[in-house]
Amino acid sequence: MLPQRSSCHSAPPRPRTTLQLAYFPESSGGGIVSHAVAAAAAALKTDAGAEGGGADAAVSKARAHLRAGRLLAAADALSRAAAGSQAADAAAAWVADARARALADQNARLLQAHATSTAASLA
């Protein structure tokens, strides 16, 4: 089922959870203390803007793209931020839905343009 546009624009994965998980490489189990430290770091983290590197900046870029209405760019940024970490699974469903919605929107615009040009050629 194709996700609604509003659900993609308003419900990305919880950024702090994704950010917390991005601090742990896939092979790291991390004990309770390391998870608590990651949770505290994510809670204290301010929006770093779209500059810099790492998971923080990538999540921030994804949120900025989403606010600007660039759904595919937001999905790509979040996917890159989560790649190779435990956050990949947390972000995968939203990224897939966002990409499907962006593709459907692009196809709708293409069909509308084709219909408009066909109607103009018949007039």
FIKOLZA-1660 file (N, C-alpha, C; in steps of 0.1 Angstrom, whole numbers, plus 5000, padded with zeros to 4 digits):
% residues 123
   i   px   py   pz ch aa at
   1 5008 4988 5000  A  M  N
   1 5000 5000 5000  A  M CA
   1 5009 5012 5000  A  M  C
   2 5005 5022 4992  A  L  N
   2 5013 5034 4991  A  L CA
   2 5010 5043 5003  A  L  C
   3 5021 5048 5010  A  P  N
   3 5019 5057 5021  A  P CA
   3 5014 5070 5017  A  P  C
   4 5006 5076 5026  A  Q  N
   4 5000 5090 5023  A  Q CA
   4 5012 5100 5024  A  Q  C
   5 5010 5110 5017  A  R  N
   5 5020 5121 5017  A  R CA
   5 5022 5127 5031  A  R  C
   6 5011 5129 5038  A  S  N
   6 5012 5135 5051  A  S CA
   6 5019 5126 5061  A  S  C
   7 5018 5113 5060  A  S  N
   7 5025 5104 5069  A  S CA
   7 5040 5104 5066  A  S  C
   8 5044 5106 5054  A  C  N
   8 5059 5107 5051  A  C CA
   8 5065 5120 5056  A  C  C
   9 5057 5131 5055  A  H  N
   9 5062 5144 5058  A  H CA
   9 5062 5146 5073  A  H  C
  10 5053 5139 5080  A  S  N
  10 5052 5142 5095  A  S CA
  10 5057 5131 5104  A  S  C
  11 5060 5120 5099  A  A  N
  11 5063 5109 5108  A  A CA
  11 5076 5101 5104  A  A  C
  12 5088 5108 5103  A  P  N
  12 5100 5101 5101  A  P CA
  12 5103 5093 5114  A  P  C
  13 5112 5084 5114  A  P  N
  13 5116 5076 5126  A  P CA
  13 5120 5086 5137  A  P  C
  14 5118 5083 5149  A  R  N
  14 5121 5092 5160  A  R CA
  14 5136 5095 5159  A  R  C
  15 5139 5108 5157  A  P  N
  15 5153 5111 5154  A  P CA
  15 5163 5107 5166  A  P  C
  16 5158 5109 5178  A  R  N
  16 5167 5105 5189  A  R CA
  16 5170 5091 5189  A  R  C
  17 5160 5082 5187  A  T  N
  17 5162 5068 5187  A  T CA
  17 5172 5064 5176  A  T  C
  18 5170 5070 5164  A  T  N
  18 5178 5067 5152  A  T CA
  18 5192 5072 5155  A  T  C
  19 5193 5084 5161  A  L  N
  19 5206 5090 5165  A  L CA
  19 5213 5081 5175  A  L  C
  20 5206 5077 5185  A  Q  N
  20 5212 5068 5195  A  Q CA
  20 5218 5055 5189  A  Q  C
  21 5210 5049 5181  A  L  N
  21 5214 5036 5174  A  L CA
  21 5226 5039 5165  A  L  C
  22 5226 5050 5159  A  A  N
  22 5237 5053 5149  A  A CA
  22 5251 5054 5156  A  A  C
  23 5251 5056 5169  A  Y  N
  23 5263 5057 5176  A  Y CA
  23 5270 5043 5178  A  Y  C
  24 5262 5032 5176  A  F  N
  24 5267 5019 5178  A  F CA
  24 5270 5012 5165  A  F  C
  25 5282 5007 5162  A  P  N
  25 5284 5000 5150  A  P CA
  25 5276 4987 5150  A  P  C
  26 5273 4981 5139  A  E  N
  26 5265 4969 5138  A  E CA
  26 5270 4958 5147  A  E  C
  27 5283 4956 5148  A  S  N
  27 5289 4945 5155  A  S CA
  27 5289 4948 5171  A  S  C
  28 5286 4960 5175  A  S  N
  28 5287 4963 5189  A  S CA
  28 5274 4960 5196  A  S  C
  29 5275 4952 5206  A  G  N
  29 5264 4949 5214  A  G CA
  29 5261 4961 5224  A  G  C
  30 5271 4966 5229  A  G  N
  30 5270 4977 5239  A  G CA
  30 5262 4973 5251  A  G  C
  31 5268 4976 5262  A  G  N
  31 5261 4973 5275  A  G CA
  31 5251 4984 5279  A  G  C
  32 5245 4982 5290  A  I  N
  32 5235 4991 5295  A  I CA
  32 5241 5005 5297  A  I  C
  33 5253 5006 5302  A  V  N
  33 5259 5019 5304  A  V CA
  33 5262 5026 5291  A  V  C
  34 5267 5019 5281  A  S  N
  34 5269 5026 5268  A  S CA
  34 5256 5030 5262  A  S  C
  35 5245 5022 5263  A  H  N
  35 5232 5027 5258  A  H CA
  35 5227 5039 5266  A  H  C
  36 5229 5039 5279  A  A  N
  36 5225 5050 5287  A  A CA
  36 5232 5063 5283  A  A  C
  37 5245 5062 5280  A  V  N
  37 5253 5073 5276  A  V CA
  37 5249 5078 5262  A  V  C
  38 5246 5069 5253  A  A  N
  38 5241 5073 5240  A  A CA
  38 5227 5080 5241  A  A  C
  39 5219 5075 5250  A  A  N
  39 5206 5081 5252  A  A CA
  39 5207 5095 5257  A  A  C
  40 5216 5097 5267  A  A  N
  40 5219 5110 5272  A  A CA
  40 5225 5119 5262  A  A  C
  41 5234 5114 5254  A  A  N
  41 5240 5123 5244  A  A CA
  41 5230 5127 5233  A  A  C
  42 5221 5118 5229  A  A  N
  42 5211 5122 5220  A  A CA
  42 5201 5131 5225  A  A  C
  43 5197 5130 5238  A  A  N
  43 5188 5139 5245  A  A CA
  43 5194 5153 5246  A  A  C
  44 5207 5154 5249  A  L  N
  44 5213 5167 5250  A  L CA
  44 5217 5173 5237  A  L  C
  45 5217 5166 5227  A  K  N
  45 5222 5170 5214  A  K CA
  45 5213 5181 5208  A  K  C
  46 5218 5192 5204  A  T  N
  46 5210 5203 5198  A  T CA
  46 5211 5200 5183  A  T  C
  47 5202 5207 5176  A  D  N
  47 5201 5205 5161  A  D CA
  47 5214 5212 5156  A  D  C
  48 5223 5204 5151  A  A  N
  48 5236 5208 5146  A  A CA
  48 5236 5215 5133  A  A  C
  49 5224 5216 5126  A  G  N
  49 5223 5221 5113  A  G CA
  49 5228 5211 5103  A  G  C
  50 5230 5216 5091  A  A  N
  50 5233 5207 5080  A  A CA
  50 5248 5207 5078  A  A  C
  51 5256 5212 5087  A  E  N
  51 5271 5212 5085  A  E CA
  51 5277 5201 5094  A  E  C
  52 5289 5198 5090  A  G  N
  52 5297 5188 5098  A  G CA
  52 5295 5174 5092  A  G  C
  53 5299 5164 5100  A  G  N
  53 5298 5150 5095  A  G CA
  53 5292 5142 5106  A  G  C
  54 5291 5129 5103  A  G  N
  54 5286 5120 5113  A  G CA
  54 5271 5119 5113  A  G  C
  55 5266 5110 5122  A  A  N
  55 5252 5107 5122  A  A CA
  55 5243 5120 5126  A  A  C
  56 5248 5128 5135  A  D  N
  56 5241 5140 5139  A  D CA
  56 5238 5149 5127  A  D  C
  57 5248 5152 5119  A  A  N
  57 5247 5161 5108  A  A CA
  57 5238 5155 5097  A  A  C
  58 5239 5142 5095  A  A  N
  58 5230 5135 5085  A  A CA
  58 5216 5135 5089  A  A  C
  59 5213 5133 5102  A  V  N
  59 5199 5133 5106  A  V CA
  59 5194 5148 5105  A  V  C
  60 5202 5157 5108  A  S  N
  60 5198 5171 5107  A  S CA
  60 5195 5175 5093  A  S  C
  61 5204 5170 5083  A  K  N
  61 5202 5172 5069  A  K CA
  61 5188 5166 5065  A  K  C
  62 5186 5154 5069  A  A  N
  62 5173 5148 5066  A  A CA
  62 5161 5156 5070  A  A  C
  63 5162 5161 5082  A  R  N
  63 5151 5169 5087  A  R CA
  63 5149 5182 5080  A  R  C
  64 5161 5188 5076  A  A  N
  64 5160 5201 5068  A  A CA
  64 5154 5198 5054  A  A  C
  65 5158 5187 5048  A  H  N
  65 5152 5183 5035  A  H CA
  65 5137 5181 5036  A  H  C
  66 5133 5174 5047  A  L  N
  66 5119 5172 5049  A  L CA
  66 5111 5185 5051  A  L  C
  67 5116 5194 5058  A  R  N
  67 5110 5207 5060  A  R CA
  67 5109 5215 5047  A  R  C
  68 5118 5213 5038  A  A  N
  68 5118 5219 5025  A  A CA
  68 5110 5212 5015  A  A  C
  69 5104 5201 5019  A  G  N
  69 5096 5193 5009  A  G CA
  69 5103 5184 5000  A  G  C
  70 5116 5181 5003  A  R  N
  70 5124 5173 4994  A  R CA
  70 5124 5159 5000  A  R  C
  71 5114 5151 4998  A  L  N
  71 5112 5138 5004  A  L CA
  71 5123 5128 5001  A  L  C
  72 5126 5127 4988  A  L  N
  72 5136 5118 4984  A  L CA
  72 5150 5121 4989  A  L  C
  73 5153 5134 4990  A  A  N
  73 5166 5138 4996  A  A CA
  73 5166 5135 5011  A  A  C
  74 5155 5137 5017  A  A  N
  74 5154 5133 5032  A  A CA
  74 5156 5118 5034  A  A  C
  75 5150 5110 5025  A  A  N
  75 5152 5096 5027  A  A CA
  75 5166 5091 5024  A  A  C
  76 5172 5097 5014  A  D  N
  76 5186 5094 5011  A  D CA
  76 5196 5098 5023  A  D  C
  77 5193 5110 5028  A  A  N
  77 5202 5114 5039  A  A CA
  77 5200 5106 5052  A  A  C
  78 5188 5102 5055  A  L  N
  78 5186 5093 5066  A  L CA
  78 5191 5079 5064  A  L  C
  79 5190 5074 5052  A  S  N
  79 5196 5061 5049  A  S CA
  79 5211 5061 5050  A  S  C
  80 5217 5072 5045  A  R  N
  80 5232 5073 5047  A  R CA
  80 5236 5074 5061  A  R  C
  81 5228 5081 5069  A  A  N
  81 5231 5083 5083  A  A CA
  81 5230 5070 5091  A  A  C
  82 5221 5061 5087  A  A  N
  82 5219 5049 5094  A  A CA
  82 5227 5037 5089  A  A  C
  83 5233 5039 5077  A  A  N
  83 5240 5028 5071  A  A CA
  83 5251 5023 5080  A  A  C
  84 5252 5009 5081  A  G  N
  84 5263 5003 5089  A  G CA
  84 5261 5004 5104  A  G  C
  85 5249 5008 5109  A  S  N
  85 5247 5009 5123  A  S CA
  85 5234 5002 5127  A  S  C
  86 5231 5001 5139  A  Q  N
  86 5219 4995 5144  A  Q CA
  86 5207 5004 5140  A  Q  C
  87 5209 5016 5136  A  A  N
  87 5198 5025 5132  A  A CA
  87 5192 5021 5118  A  A  C
  88 5199 5013 5111  A  A  N
  88 5195 5010 5097  A  A CA
  88 5181 5003 5098  A  A  C
  89 5179 4994 5107  A  D  N
  89 5166 4988 5108  A  D CA
  89 5155 4997 5113  A  D  C
  90 5159 5006 5122  A  A  N
  90 5149 5016 5127  A  A CA
  90 5144 5026 5116  A  A  C
  91 5153 5029 5107  A  A  N
  91 5150 5039 5096  A  A CA
  91 5145 5032 5083  A  A  C
  92 5147 5020 5081  A  A  N
  92 5144 5013 5069  A  A CA
  92 5130 5014 5064  A  A  C
  93 5120 5012 5073  A  A  N
  93 5106 5013 5069  A  A CA
  93 5102 5027 5064  A  A  C
  94 5106 5037 5072  A  W  N
  94 5102 5051 5068  A  W CA
  94 5109 5054 5055  A  W  C
  95 5122 5051 5053  A  V  N
  95 5129 5054 5041  A  V CA
  95 5123 5047 5029  A  V  C
  96 5118 5035 5030  A  A  N
  96 5112 5028 5019  A  A CA
  96 5098 5034 5016  A  A  C
  97 5091 5038 5026  A  D  N
  97 5078 5045 5024  A  D CA
  97 5080 5059 5017  A  D  C
  98 5090 5066 5022  A  A  N
  98 5093 5079 5016  A  A CA
  98 5097 5078 5002  A  A  C
  99 5106 5068 4998  A  R  N
  99 5110 5066 4984  A  R CA
  99 5098 5062 4976  A  R  C
 100 5089 5054 4981  A  A  N
 100 5077 5050 4973  A  A CA
 100 5068 5062 4970  A  A  C
 101 5066 5070 4981  A  R  N
 101 5058 5082 4979  A  R CA
 101 5064 5092 4969  A  R  C
 102 5077 5094 4970  A  A  N
 102 5084 5103 4961  A  A CA
 102 5082 5098 4946  A  A  C
 103 5084 5085 4944  A  L  N
 103 5082 5079 4931  A  L CA
 103 5068 5081 4926  A  L  C
 104 5058 5078 4934  A  A  N
 104 5044 5080 4930  A  A CA
 104 5041 5095 4927  A  A  C
 105 5047 5104 4935  A  D  N
 105 5044 5118 4932  A  D CA
 105 5051 5122 4918  A  D  C
 106 5063 5117 4916  A  Q  N
 106 5070 5120 4903  A  Q CA
 106 5062 5114 4892  A  Q  C
 107 5057 5102 4893  A  N  N
 107 5049 5096 4882  A  N CA
 107 5036 5104 4880  A  N  C
 108 5030 5108 4890  A  A  N
 108 5017 5116 4889  A  A CA
 108 5020 5129 4881  A  A  C
 109 5031 5136 4885  A  R  N
 109 5035 5148 4877  A  R CA
 109 5038 5145 4863  A  R  C
 110 5044 5134 4860  A  L  N
 110 5047 5130 4846  A  L CA
 110 5034 5128 4838  A  L  C
 111 5025 5120 4844  A  L  N
 111 5012 5117 4838  A  L CA
 111 5004 5130 4836  A  L  C
 112 5005 5139 4845  A  Q  N
 112 4997 5152 4844  A  Q CA
 112 5003 5160 4832  A  Q  C
 113 5017 5160 4831  A  A  N
 113 5023 5168 4820  A  A CA
 113 5020 5162 4807  A  A  C
 114 5020 5148 4806  A  H  N
 114 5016 5141 4794  A  H CA
 114 5002 5144 4790  A  H  C
 115 4993 5144 4800  A  A  N
 115 4979 5147 4797  A  A CA
 115 4977 5161 4792  A  A  C
 116 4984 5170 4798  A  T  N
 116 4983 5184 4794  A  T CA
 116 4988 5186 4780  A  T  C
 117 4999 5180 4777  A  S  N
 117 5005 5182 4763  A  S CA
 117 4996 5175 4753  A  S  C
 118 4990 5164 4756  A  T  N
 118 4981 5157 4747  A  T CA
 118 4968 5166 4745  A  T  C
 119 4963 5171 4755  A  A  N
 119 4951 5180 4754  A  A CA
 119 4954 5192 4746  A  A  C
 120 4966 5198 4748  A  A  N
 120 4970 5210 4740  A  A CA
 120 4972 5207 4726  A  A  C
 121 4977 5195 4722  A  S  N
 121 4979 5192 4708  A  S CA
 121 4965 5189 4701  A  S  C
 122 4955 5185 4709  A  L  N
 122 4942 5182 4703  A  L CA
 122 4934 5195 4701  A  L  C
 123 4937 5205 4708  A  A  N
 123 4929 5218 4707  A  A CA
 123 4932 5226 4695  A  A  C
% end
